[in-house]
Amino acid sequence: MRWVGLTVISAVMTVPLLCSNTHAGNPSTVAGEAIYDAYCGTCHGFNGAPLLPNTPNFAEGERMEKSDSELLDSIRDGKGRVMPAWLGVLSNEECEAVLQYIRETLS
C-alpha cells in the first residue's frame, strides 16, 4: 500500500512541472523563465504584472517599446537605487534569455 501511495504522490508532484513548461520548443525562453522567476518575479510579478508600485507592467507592455539594447542595459546595469544591476550575478546570455522570455511571454 505504501508503494502505491508514493507513486500517486510522485505523479501528482510531476504534473505541475510538466504543465508549467509552456516553452518546450525554445530552450532560451525556458531558461529565461526560470531566471525571471528566481530574480525578477518578486518585483515585476510572476505574470508580468508588478507587485511593487512604480514598477513597469510587462503584462501591459510598459517599457516594451524600448529596443533590446536599451532593455538589456537596464537589466545589466540596473536603474539606480530602484533596480539592482544583474550583470555579474547573471551572465550576458542569461540577461538575454530573460529579455527574450519577457518579450515572448509576458508582454
For each residue, the residues with C-beta under 8 A, 3 or more apart:
1: 4 5
2: 5 6
3: 6 7
4: 1 7 8
5: 1 2 8 9
6: 2 3 9 10
7: 3 4 10 11
8: 4 5 11 12
9: 5 6 12 13
10: 6 7 13 14
11: 7 8 14 15
12: 8 9 15
13: 9 10 16 17
14: 10 11 17 18
15: 11 12 18 19
16: 13 19 20
17: 13 14 20 21
18: 14 15 21
19: 15 16
20: 16 17
21: 17 18 24 30
22: 105
23: 26 29 30 33 101 104 105
24: 21 30
25:
26: 23 29 30 100 104
27: 30 31
28: 31 32 96 97 100
29: 23 26 32 33 97 100 101 104 105
30: 21 23 24 26 27 33 34
31: 27 28 34 35 94 97
32: 28 29 35 36 94 97 98 99 100 101 102
33: 23 29 30 36 37 101 105
34: 30 31 37 38
35: 31 32 38 39 40 90 94 97 98 101
36: 32 33 39 40 41 44 98 101 102
37: 33 34 40 41 46
38: 34 35 41
39: 35 36 42 86 89 90 98
40: 35 36 37 43 44 98
41: 36 37 38 44 45 46
42: 39 51
43: 40 50 51 52 55 83
44: 36 40 41 48 50 51 55 56 58
45: 41 48 49 50 51 55 57 58 59
46: 37 41
47: 59 106
48: 44 45 57 58 59 60 102 105 106 107
49: 45 57 58 59 60
50: 43 44 45 53 55 56 57
51: 42 43 44 45 55
52: 43 55
53: 50
54: 82
55: 43 44 45 50 51 52
56: 44 50 62 63
57: 45 48 49 50 60 61 62
58: 44 45 48 49 61 62 63 64 102 106 107
59: 45 47 48 49 106 107
60: 48 49 57
61: 57 58 64 65 107
62: 56 57 58
63: 56 58 66 71 74
64: 58 61 102 103 107
65: 61
66: 63 70 71 74
67: 70 71
68: 71 72 99 103
69: 72 73
70: 66 67 73 74
71: 63 66 67 68 74 75 99 102
72: 68 69 75 76 95 96 99
73: 69 70 76 77
74: 63 66 70 71 77 78 79 83
75: 71 72 86 87 90 95 98 99
76: 72 73 85 86 87 92 95
77: 73 74 85 87
78: 74 82 83 84 85 86
79: 74 82 83
80: 83
81:
82: 54 78 79
83: 43 74 78 79 80
84: 78 89
85: 76 77 78 88 89
86: 39 75 76 78 89 90 95
87: 75 76 77 90 92 95
88: 85
89: 39 84 85 86
90: 35 39 75 86 87 94 95 98
91: 94 95
92: 76 87 95 96
93: 96 97
94: 31 32 35 90 91 97 98
95: 72 75 76 86 87 90 91 92 98 99
96: 28 72 92 93 99 100
97: 28 29 31 32 35 93 94 100 101
98: 32 35 36 39 40 75 90 94 95 101 102
99: 32 68 71 72 75 95 96 102 103
100: 26 28 29 32 96 97 103 104
101: 23 29 32 33 35 36 97 98 104 105 106
102: 32 36 48 58 64 71 98 99 105 106 107
103: 64 68 99 100 106 107
104: 23 26 29 100 101
105: 22 23 29 33 48 101 102
106: 47 48 58 59 101 102 103
107: 48 58 59 61 64 102 103
